[in-house]
Amino acid sequence: MEQNENILSVLKIAPGQHPQQVEIDNDLKALQEAVGGSIGASYPFADDPVAVVYNDDGKLMGLPLNRALRDENGEMYDAVAGTFLVVGLGEENFASLIPGNGAEI
């Protein structure tokens, strides 16, 4: 299956909602629009080639808390505020979540 590098297939997770598979443009503006502001990224799953892309100012803006981030012992160490994306990791940038690369939807 050929992937279009200009489009990302990712999970979009809004507070209180189930994750949705969406396709967005692979550029900064589209990522910012998807999370509602400046983006930050976290890599909480050491064994998986994925990133959590979130609104970097979400907590300061008072966005609703969405999901907890937990360590390997299940202890919560942070929470994501507002809508966030789960994206794959490419060699130098974000990539689609696709079967076979370890970053599956």
C-alpha positions in Angstrom: 0.0 0.0 0.0 1.5 3.3 -1.1 1.4 6.1 1.5 0.9 9.8 0.6 3.6 11.6 2.6 1.5 14.8 2.4 -1.4 13.3 4.3 -1.2 11.7 7.8 -3.5 9.0 9.0 -3.6 9.4 12.8 -5.8 9.0 15.8 -7.6 12.2 17.0 -8.7 12.0 20.7 -11.0 14.6 22.0 -12.0 14.9 25.7 -14.8 12.5 26.6 -14.8 10.9 23.1 -13.6 7.7 21.6 -10.5 7.9 19.4 -11.2 8.6 15.8 -9.0 7.7 12.8 -8.6 10.9 10.7 -6.5 12.1 7.9 -4.9 15.5 8.1 -2.3 17.4 6.0 1.3 16.7 7.0 2.2 20.3 8.0 2.5 22.4 11.1 -0.7 24.4 10.4 -2.8 21.3 10.1 -1.4 19.9 13.4 -2.0 23.2 15.2 -5.6 23.3 13.9 -6.2 19.8 15.0 -5.1 20.5 18.6 -6.3 24.1 18.8 -3.0 25.9 19.2 0.8 25.6 19.5 1.9 22.0 19.4 4.0 20.0 21.8 5.0 16.4 21.5 5.5 13.6 24.0 6.9 10.1 23.4 5.5 8.1 26.3 5.6 4.7 24.7 9.3 3.8 24.5 8.8 0.6 22.6 6.4 2.0 20.0 7.3 4.5 17.2 4.5 6.9 18.1 4.2 10.4 19.5 1.4 12.2 21.3 0.9 15.7 19.7 -1.0 18.1 21.9 -1.8 21.7 22.5 1.3 22.9 24.4 -0.7 25.6 26.2 -3.7 23.4 26.8 -3.5 23.4 30.6 -2.7 27.1 30.8 -5.8 27.8 28.6 -8.0 25.7 30.9 -8.8 23.1 28.3 -10.5 20.0 29.8 -8.3 17.2 30.9 -8.4 14.4 28.4 -6.3 11.3 29.2 -3.7 10.4 31.8 -0.1 9.5 30.9 1.2 6.6 33.0 4.6 5.1 33.6 5.5 1.5 33.3 4.1 0.8 36.8 0.8 2.3 35.9 1.4 5.5 38.0 0.0 8.7 36.5 2.8 11.2 35.8 0.9 13.8 33.7 -2.4 14.4 31.9 -3.1 15.7 28.4 -5.5 18.7 28.2 -7.7 19.2 25.2 -7.7 17.3 21.9 -4.6 15.5 21.0 -3.3 13.3 18.2 -1.4 10.0 18.2 0.9 10.0 15.2 3.6 7.6 13.9 7.2 8.5 13.8 9.2 8.7 10.5 12.9 9.0 10.1 12.9 12.8 10.5 9.3 13.8 11.2 5.8 12.6 12.0 4.2 9.8 9.9 1.0 7.9 9.5 -0.1 5.1 11.8 0.1 2.2 9.4 0.0 -1.6 9.8 3.4 -3.2 9.9 5.5 -0.3 11.2 4.7 -0.9 14.9 2.5 2.2 14.9 -0.8 0.6 14.0 -4.3 2.0 14.3 
